[in-house]
Amino acid sequence: MKNTKTPTMTRAHYNFLADFINDFALDMKMAPVDHVTLAARMEQALKGSNPNYNSPKFYEAATKDLARTEQDAEESLAREIAKFKIDNPNWKG
């Protein structure tokens, strides 16, 4: 993803985006792992958009209707790691 200038956001923006992500995931019948991934990526993308931004609160709101299981979290993490490795082939960690 290209780096673009992060706009200044307000609580209303965060609430709108979190509700949109949650509702979209439900409407599209997304797999829980995809819902988690979408919310987590947006959570990270919004960092730096406002000094008062609360990323855990955003994530919770964006996934409020998601049934939470340990397996969902593990699957999401595994997919994020795999994607990171593909996107960053020269990373040495």
N, C-alpha and C positions, 0 to 999 in steps of 0.2 A: 504494500500500500504506500502511495506517495505521501511524503510529509507535506502537510499543508498548514498554514497558519491556523492555530486554534482560536476560534472566536470566543468572546466573553459571553458566558452563559449565566442564566438566572435560575432560581429554583423552579420557576414555571417551565423553563426549557427542559430541565432534568425530569420533572414530573411528566411532562408530555412524552418525552422519549422513553422513559421507563414504562409508562402505560402502553405506549405504542408497541414496544417490543413484546411485552407480556401478552397483549391482545392479539398481535400478529402471530405469535408462536402458537397460541391456542387456536385461532381461526384457521391457520394452515396445517394444524395437527402435526406440528414439528415434533420430531423425536426429542425426548428430554435432553439428550446430549447436545443437540443442535440449538435448543433454546438456551441452555447454559452457555454454550460457546458464543452465541450472538450477544447475550447480555454481558459476558465477560469481555468481549472485544470492544463493545461500546463503552463499558466501564473504563477500560484502559485508554481509549481514544479521548475521553472527556477529561482525563487528568490534565491539569494545567489550565483549564478553561475558567476557573474561578477559585480564588484562595479558600473559599468556604465549601468547596465541593467535597462531598462525603461519599467516596466511592463504594464502601460497603453498603451504605444506605441505598444508593442508586441500584446496585446489583440486587439487593433484596426486593426492591420495588419492581425491577424488571423481570423478576422470576417469582413474584408473589403467588401465582397460581400453579406453580410447578411442584409436583410431589418430589420431595427430596430423599434421595437414597445415596448410600455410599458408592454403589456401583455407577450411578449417573456421574458423580464427581470424578471417579477414576477414569471412566470412559472419556469424559470431556478433557481431562488433563492429558491423557494419552494422545488424543487427537491434536490438541494444541502443541504438544511437544513434537509430534510428527510433522505438523505444518511448519513449526519454527525451524526444524532441521532442513526441510525442503527450501524454505525461504532464505535460509542463512547457511549455505553449504560450507562456507569458510570459517564458521564459528568454531572455536576450540574451547570446550567447556568441561 
